[in-house]
């Protein structure tokens, strides 16, 4: 597998929460970013959110404050064919097999030979996603963490199809973006979500049983175990629908009762309580 990749032009496909964070992080690292989505409204929202996040993250770490420079490096588009000049790609579309099959297939047909395609998913095995393309050797899992500009470690997951060249290129590209990579073998949920989703699910069980309220659960996990965020805060940030879907994927692939989603989690999602993005989850964000 050969490539002319320089690593300086990256296409981010999907302008949701993770796509916004990825575009922000890569632009902050000095890369030229193409943010793609089928919705022009989503793209407009993404640019506004990046501008807001630059200010917010700058309060946490002054090194993350470079608003005009970041936005100048991000251009947007609605046609996946625009990704043809990119040196590497990160796919962040919704966790739906039909959507991912369509997008990955199109990207595979558009990109130059040897260009690595990073699939960002919460739990779907990378080998499954790679099978949606004609060149599965160029597909690799890239599990970014939210918020991406603040999280410097990235879980990288090659499938049985992924070539050694793809792994090397993707690690180099993420390194240029200031990310430290940890490579793990392909498995549903990988390492981080296989553990994290269990913790979130158990926290929901504790809440449903009346053992403690959300603030107490999260405070104990932060204060006693040193977590930066508690499990219910984390779930609200990720999106309760994404948490539910991840648990369902883990349950289906692992066939283990421990991954069965808590009933309260299903009820929240069914009622539209999805976390930060809907204004209410385990906490209220309407104010």
Helices and strands as residue ranges (DSSP letters): E 9-13, H 17-28, E 32-36, H 40-60, G 62-64, H 67-72, E 74-77, G 80-85, E 88-91, H 97-110, E 116-119, H 126-130, G 136-138, E 139-143, G 148-150, E 153-158, H 164-176, E 180-185, H 192-208, H 214-225, H 231-238, H 240-254, G 257-259, H 263-270, G 276-278
